[in-house]
């Protein structure tokens, strides 16, 4: 059974940082990535990384979010810096067999999400 389990969310002050983790089991994904969904908004793509280390970021988070991956642990990480209240959202991990070019499509396997709340 495929499972993606996120951790690392929480309450943080503006300007702070968080590191989210997502541990996968039951499958080795070609690409792993992160999305988020803020209240009242659609889920949006943030970042993705292939098994070979190729990365893809949404323009809105370039330079502030860093995705990394430990293939031996089947885990993907998202370092989020300079947090702002507009980063408040549920952050979801995604794993897929398709290429990193497909991240605009919300396909593949999903974790249950981890809440990030940024206080002003």
C-alpha positions as CSV (number, residue, x, y, z in Angstrom):
1,X,0.0,0.0,0.0
2,X,1.3,3.4,-1.0
3,X,1.6,5.9,1.7
4,X,3.0,9.5,2.0
5,X,3.3,10.9,5.4
6,X,4.1,14.6,6.0
7,X,5.5,16.1,9.1
8,X,7.1,19.3,10.2
9,X,4.2,21.7,10.0
10,X,3.2,24.0,12.9
11,X,2.8,27.6,14.0
12,X,5.6,30.0,13.2
13,X,6.1,33.7,13.4
14,X,6.6,35.9,10.3
15,X,10.1,35.7,9.1
16,X,10.7,32.2,10.5
17,X,11.6,29.0,8.7
18,X,10.2,25.5,8.7
19,X,11.4,22.2,7.2
20,X,8.7,19.9,6.1
21,X,9.3,16.2,5.5
22,X,7.4,13.6,3.6
23,X,8.3,9.9,4.0
24,X,7.0,7.5,1.3
25,X,6.4,3.8,1.6
26,X,5.0,1.2,-0.7
27,X,6.5,2.8,-3.8
28,X,9.5,4.5,-5.1
29,X,8.4,7.6,-7.0
30,X,10.1,9.0,-10.0
31,X,9.1,12.5,-8.9
32,X,8.1,13.8,-5.5
33,X,6.8,17.3,-4.9
34,X,4.9,19.7,-2.7
35,X,1.6,21.6,-3.1
36,X,-0.3,23.7,-0.7
37,X,-3.9,24.8,-0.3
38,X,-4.8,28.0,1.5
39,X,-8.3,28.5,2.9
40,X,-10.7,29.4,0.1
41,X,-8.2,28.8,-2.6
42,X,-7.3,26.0,-5.0
43,X,-4.4,23.7,-4.3
44,X,-1.2,25.0,-6.0
45,X,2.0,23.5,-7.0
46,X,5.2,24.6,-5.1
47,X,8.2,22.5,-6.0
48,X,9.2,19.1,-7.3
49,X,12.3,16.9,-7.5
50,X,13.1,13.9,-9.6
51,X,15.1,10.9,-8.4
52,X,18.1,12.3,-10.3
53,X,17.9,15.6,-8.5
54,X,16.3,17.7,-11.2
55,X,14.1,20.4,-9.5
56,X,11.2,22.5,-10.6
57,X,9.8,25.4,-8.6
58,X,6.7,27.6,-9.0
59,X,7.8,31.2,-9.8
60,X,6.2,32.5,-6.6
61,X,8.5,30.5,-4.3
62,X,11.8,30.5,-6.2
63,X,14.6,31.7,-3.9
64,X,12.6,31.1,-0.7
65,X,11.6,27.4,-0.9
66,X,14.2,24.7,-1.3
67,X,13.3,21.1,-2.1
68,X,15.6,18.2,-1.5
69,X,15.3,14.4,-1.5
70,X,17.0,11.4,0.2
71,X,16.4,8.5,-2.1
72,X,17.8,6.0,0.4
73,X,15.2,7.1,2.9
74,X,12.5,7.6,0.2
75,X,11.9,11.0,1.8
76,X,11.4,14.5,0.3
77,X,11.9,17.7,2.2
78,X,10.8,21.3,1.8
79,X,12.8,24.1,3.4
80,X,10.6,27.2,3.7
81,X,12.3,30.4,4.6
82,X,11.1,34.0,5.3
83,X,7.6,32.8,6.1
84,X,4.8,35.2,5.7
85,X,1.1,35.1,6.7
86,X,0.2,34.3,3.1
87,X,2.1,31.1,3.4
88,X,-0.5,29.8,5.8
89,X,-1.9,26.7,4.2
90,X,-2.1,22.9,4.3
91,X,1.0,21.6,2.6
92,X,0.6,18.3,0.7
93,X,3.3,15.9,-0.5
94,X,2.9,14.2,-3.9
95,X,4.5,11.3,-5.5
96,X,4.2,10.3,-9.2
97,X,5.7,8.0,-11.8
98,X,5.4,10.6,-14.6
99,X,7.9,13.2,-15.4
100,X,8.6,16.5,-13.6
101,X,7.0,18.3,-16.5
102,X,3.6,17.1,-15.3
103,X,3.4,19.0,-12.0
104,X,0.7,21.4,-13.3
105,X,-1.6,18.3,-13.3
106,X,-2.6,17.1,-9.8
107,X,-2.1,13.4,-10.4
108,X,-0.4,10.7,-8.4
109,X,-0.4,9.8,-4.8
110,X,-1.0,12.3,-1.9
111,X,-0.3,12.6,1.7
112,X,-2.8,13.7,4.3
113,X,-1.3,17.2,4.5
114,X,0.4,19.2,7.3
115,X,-0.8,22.5,8.5
116,X,1.5,25.5,8.4
117,X,0.3,28.6,10.2
118,X,2.3,31.9,10.1
119,X,1.4,34.5,12.6
120,X,1.9,38.2,12.0
